[in-house]
Amino acid sequence: MQQKVIIIGPAHPLRGGLASFDERLARQFQQQDFDTTIYTFSLQYPDFLFPGTTQYSTEPAPNDIKIKVCINSINPFNWIKVGNELRKLKPSIIVVRYWLPMMGPCLGTILRIVKKNKITRVVCIADNVIPHEKRFGDKPFTTYFFNPIDAFVTMSAKVLDDLRTFTTKPAKQIVHPLYDNFGEAINKSEARRKLGLNENEQIILFFGFIRKYKGLDILLEAMSLLNNDIKLLIAGEFYEDRKLYDDLIAQLKIADKLILRTDFINDSEVALYLSAADFVIQPYKNATQSGVTPLAYHFEKPMLVTNVGSLPDLVPDHKVGLVAEPNALSVKEKIKELYQLGEDYFLPHLREEKKKYSWKILSDTIIHLAE
């Protein structure tokens, strides 16, 4: 009889990096012969708390994995119902994502009920323990959530350090697996044609949701200091007030250096944007880890990251990219150096380094921790 694994976290019809991750992890467990289901949210955030335009994907649902849409993050009666359902189901392992303290009461309650079956082991993938934007209730919500967890997986040393301020339970740090579920790389010229971009221009890419800690303002200032024809392609949705950035662009007089694609980027378009760029720029002000890094690895794009959090650990300097200080002058100089070295300089290192980023390493780590 197959062992059951339940993943609790975002999945279709929700969109974004966490959903893509959970769906890819489910496929990995299926490959290892586990009966796998994702329990996702019927209501993840109330609309007034959601910073983007919509929480939902316009892409078709994946037909190769089981997804149950049933968790309401703000309804305690729902938490009891889902908890009792999972308690009776008696999965061998529950893998639960934790990225925001607001989810602590919901997920903590569900897991407390499940653990009454004395069978299920719970492993948490902790994306963040101390959030980027702090809010009232963060610490008690996180403490409440951690109580029924048996073990933890983190994908950065920073999160592991933060975790240790809350608990001494077993924990293992691994590298974030490659996002290999967006298809293969496309010829750069073809990708640019499909996106309506100039095939002959130098184009760097800022990819993903636009939030303060990701440092797009630093990159915009760096663009104002560059005296050449490099274009910055910004591909991702604003998760904060766009006016702040529009005003900065006008002040710096750099609109002609920018290509703005600031709607949500669907999964089917990810390969186009990554393939079209010369280099991927991550000018973060603070970071635990980044889902953009494994994307860049998969599409074999050299990166510029800033010297914050665990980003330099994931992007060895002068091997798979360059490390800058989190200020405009340093970022500008490193962008120039990327082009001086050229893409081919980094490719052998990228191809070797990406071998570490396996989904089986993650699934095996979870299984080992659960045992």
C-alpha positions in Angstrom: 0.0 0.0 0.0 1.3 3.4 -1.0 2.3 5.8 1.8 0.4 9.1 1.8 2.0 12.5 1.6 -0.1 15.6 2.0 1.4 19.0 1.0 -0.3 22.0 2.7 0.3 25.2 0.9 -0.5 27.3 -2.2 -1.3 25.5 -5.5 -3.6 26.0 -8.5 -5.9 27.9 -8.8 -3.6 30.2 -6.7 -0.6 31.6 -8.6 3.0 32.5 -7.9 6.2 31.0 -6.9 5.0 29.1 -3.8 2.3 27.4 -5.9 4.7 26.4 -8.6 7.1 25.0 -5.9 4.4 22.9 -4.2 3.2 21.5 -7.5 6.7 20.5 -8.5 7.4 19.0 -5.1 4.2 16.9 -5.5 5.4 15.5 -8.8 8.7 14.5 -7.1 6.9 12.6 -4.4 4.8 10.9 -7.0 7.9 9.8 -8.9 9.0 8.2 -5.6 5.8 6.3 -5.4 4.0 8.3 -2.7 0.2 8.9 -3.0 0.4 12.7 -3.0 -2.2 15.4 -2.6 -1.9 19.1 -2.2 -4.4 20.7 0.2 -4.6 24.4 -0.8 -6.6 27.4 0.0 -10.1 28.3 -1.0 -9.3 31.6 0.6 -5.7 32.4 1.1 -5.9 36.2 1.8 -8.9 38.4 2.1 -8.8 40.7 -0.9 -8.1 43.8 1.2 -4.8 42.2 2.4 -3.6 41.1 -1.0 -1.1 43.5 -2.6 -1.5 42.4 -6.2 -4.3 42.5 -8.8 -5.6 38.9 -8.3 -4.6 35.8 -6.4 -5.7 33.5 -9.1 -4.1 31.9 -12.1 -5.6 32.1 -15.6 -3.7 29.0 -16.6 -5.4 25.6 -16.8 -5.1 23.3 -13.7 -2.4 20.7 -13.8 -3.9 17.3 -14.7 -1.1 15.1 -13.4 -1.3 16.0 -9.6 -4.2 15.9 -7.1 -5.1 19.3 -5.6 -7.9 19.8 -3.1 -9.0 23.4 -2.7 -10.4 23.5 0.8 -8.6 25.7 3.4 -10.0 29.0 4.5 -7.3 31.0 6.2 -9.7 33.1 8.3 -12.5 30.7 9.3 -11.7 28.7 12.5 -14.7 26.3 11.8 -13.0 25.4 8.5 -9.7 24.7 10.3 -11.4 22.2 12.5 -13.1 20.5 9.6 -9.9 20.2 7.5 -7.9 19.1 10.6 -10.3 16.3 11.4 -10.4 15.2 7.7 -6.6 14.9 7.7 -6.5 13.3 11.1 -8.7 10.5 9.8 -6.8 10.2 6.6 -3.6 9.4 8.5 -1.0 10.4 6.0 2.5 9.3 6.8 3.9 12.8 6.2 2.5 16.3 6.0 4.7 18.9 4.4 3.5 22.3 5.3 4.8 25.6 3.9 5.4 28.6 6.2 6.0 32.0 4.7 3.9 34.5 6.7 3.0 34.6 10.4 -0.6 35.5 9.5 -1.0 31.8 8.4 0.1 30.6 11.9 -3.3 30.4 13.6 -4.9 28.5 10.6 -2.1 26.1 9.9 -1.2 25.6 13.6 -4.8 24.7 14.5 -5.1 22.2 11.6 -1.9 20.5 12.5 -2.7 20.3 16.2 -5.8 18.3 15.3 -4.0 16.1 12.8 -1.3 15.2 15.4 -4.0 13.6 17.6 -3.8 10.5 15.3 -0.4 9.7 16.7 0.8 8.6 13.2 1.4 11.6 11.0 4.8 13.3 11.0 4.8 17.0 10.1 7.8 18.6 8.3 7.7 22.4 7.7 9.4 24.0 4.7 10.2 27.4 6.3 10.6 30.1 3.6 10.6 32.9 6.2 10.5 32.8 10.0 10.9 36.5 10.6 9.0 38.3 7.8 10.4 41.1 5.6 7.6 43.4 6.7 6.9 43.1 10.4 3.3 43.2 11.8 1.6 42.9 15.1 1.2 39.3 16.2 4.2 37.9 14.2 5.9 36.3 17.2 2.9 34.6 18.9 1.5 33.4 15.6 4.8 31.8 14.6 5.2 30.2 18.1 1.7 28.8 17.9 2.4 27.3 14.4 5.7 25.8 15.4 4.3 23.7 18.3 2.9 20.8 16.3 5.9 20.6 13.8 8.3 17.7 14.1 11.1 19.0 11.9 12.0 21.8 9.5 13.6 22.4 6.2 15.1 25.8 5.3 16.7 27.0 2.1 19.0 29.6 3.6 21.3 30.0 6.6 19.5 33.2 7.6 16.1 31.3 7.9 17.9 28.6 9.9 19.4 31.1 12.2 15.9 32.8 12.7 14.4 29.4 13.3 16.8 28.7 16.1 15.5 31.8 18.0 12.1 29.9 18.2 12.9 26.2 18.5 15.6 23.5 18.8 13.6 20.9 16.9 15.4 19.0 14.1 16.1 21.2 11.0 18.1 20.8 7.8 19.2 23.5 5.4 19.3 22.6 1.7 19.6 24.6 -1.5 16.4 25.7 -3.2 15.8 23.2 -6.0 15.7 24.4 -9.6 12.4 25.5 -11.1 12.5 23.1 -14.0 8.8 23.1 -14.5 8.7 26.1 -16.8 10.0 24.3 -19.9 13.4 24.5 -21.5 15.4 27.6 -22.5 14.5 29.2 -25.8 16.9 30.7 -28.3 17.4 34.3 -27.2 16.5 35.9 -30.6 13.3 33.8 -30.8 12.3 34.7 -27.2 12.9 38.4 -27.9 10.8 38.3 -31.1 7.9 36.7 -29.3 8.1 39.4 -26.6 8.5 42.2 -29.1 12.0 43.1 -27.9 14.9 44.3 -30.0 17.1 41.3 -30.9 20.3 43.3 -30.9 20.1 45.3 -27.7 21.8 44.6 -24.4 19.0 43.7 -22.0 19.2 42.9 -18.3 16.2 41.5 -16.4 14.6 42.2 -13.0 12.0 39.4 -12.5 9.3 38.8 -10.0 6.9 40.6 -7.7 8.0 44.2 -7.0 8.4 44.7 -3.2 10.4 47.2 -1.3 13.0 44.7 0.0 13.9 43.6 -3.5 15.6 46.9 -4.2 14.3 47.9 -7.6 14.9 51.5 -6.6 18.6 50.7 -6.2 18.6 49.2 -9.7 16.8 52.2 -11.2 19.4 54.5 -9.7 22.1 52.3 -11.1 20.6 52.6 -14.6 20.8 56.4 -14.3 24.5 56.0 -13.7 25.2 53.8 -16.8 26.3 55.7 -19.8 25.6 53.1 -22.4 22.7 51.5 -24.2 21.8 48.7 -21.7 18.1 48.3 -21.3 16.4 47.1 -18.1 13.4 44.7 -18.6 11.2 44.8 -15.5 8.9 41.8 -15.6 6.6 41.4 -12.6 3.7 42.8 -10.8 3.8 45.7 -8.3 3.1 44.5 -4.8 3.3 48.1 -3.4 2.5 51.6 -4.5 3.6 51.9 -8.2 3.6 55.7 -8.0 6.8 55.6 -5.9 8.6 54.0 -8.8 7.0 56.1 -11.5 8.1 59.2 -9.7 11.6 57.9 -9.3 11.8 57.0 -13.0 10.7 60.5 -14.0 13.1 62.1 -11.5 16.0 60.0 -12.9 14.9 60.6 -16.5 15.5 56.9 -17.4 12.2 56.0 -19.0 13.9 55.4 -22.4 16.2 52.8 -20.7 13.4 50.7 -19.3 11.0 48.1 -20.7 8.1 47.7 -18.4 6.1 44.5 -18.4 4.5 44.9 -15.0 1.5 42.7 -15.2 1.7 39.3 -13.6 3.9 36.9 -15.6 2.1 33.7 -16.3 3.9 30.4 -15.9 3.7 29.9 -19.7 5.7 33.1 -20.2 8.5 32.5 -17.7 10.8 30.8 -20.2 10.4 33.7 -22.7 11.5 36.3 -20.2 14.4 34.4 -18.8 15.6 33.3 -22.2 15.4 36.8 -23.6 17.7 38.4 -21.0 21.5 38.6 -21.1 21.8 38.7 -17.3 19.4 38.5 -14.3 19.7 41.3 -11.7 18.7 40.8 -8.0 19.5 44.1 -6.2 17.9 43.0 -2.9 18.2 45.2 0.2 17.6 42.2 2.5 16.9 38.5 1.7 16.5 35.0 3.1 16.6 33.3 -0.3 15.2 34.0 -3.7 13.1 31.9 -6.0 14.5 33.9 -8.9 18.0 32.4 -8.4 17.0 28.7 -9.1 15.1 30.1 -12.2 18.2 31.7 -13.5 20.2 28.5 -12.8 17.6 26.5 -14.8 17.8 28.8 -17.8 21.6 29.2 -17.4 21.5 32.9 -17.0 24.4 34.6 -15.1 23.2 36.7 -12.2 24.1 39.8 -10.3 23.1 39.6 -6.6 23.7 41.9 -3.7 25.7 41.0 -0.6 22.7 40.4 1.7 21.3 37.3 3.4 22.1 34.0 1.7 22.2 35.3 -1.9 26.1 35.3 -2.1 26.1 31.7 -0.9 23.8 30.7 -3.8 25.7 32.7 -6.4 29.5 32.2 -6.1 31.2 35.4 -7.1 32.9 35.3 -10.6 31.6 31.8 -11.2 27.8 31.9 -11.8 27.6 35.7 -11.5 28.8 38.7 -9.6 28.1 40.0 -6.1 27.5 43.7 -5.6 27.0 45.8 -2.4 23.4 47.0 -2.0 23.9 50.5 -3.4 23.5 52.0 -6.9 27.2 52.7 -7.6 28.3 49.1 -6.8 25.4 47.6 -8.8 26.3 49.9 -11.8 29.9 48.8 -11.7 29.0 45.1 -11.5 26.5 45.4 -14.4 29.4 46.8 -16.5 31.6 44.0 -15.4 29.0 41.4 -16.4 29.1 42.6 -20.0 32.9 42.9 -19.9 33.2 39.2 -18.9 30.3 38.1 -21.2 27.8 35.3 -20.8 30.1 32.5 -22.0 32.5 33.2 -19.1 29.9 32.0 -16.6 28.3 29.1 -18.4 30.7 26.3 -17.4 30.4 27.2 -13.7 26.6 27.6 -14.0 26.2 24.1 -15.5 28.4 22.5 -12.9 26.8 24.4 -9.9 23.2 23.7 -10.9 23.8 19.9 -10.4 23.4 20.6 -6.6 19.8 21.8 -7.1 17.8 18.6 -7.1 14.2 18.0 -6.1 15.1 14.5 -4.9 17.5 16.0 -2.4 14.6 18.0 -1.0 12.1 15.0 -0.9 14.7 12.7 0.6 15.5 15.2 3.2 11.8 15.5 4.2 11.4 11.7 4.3 14.6 11.4 6.5 13.4 14.1 8.9 10.0 12.6 9.1 11.5 9.2 10.1 
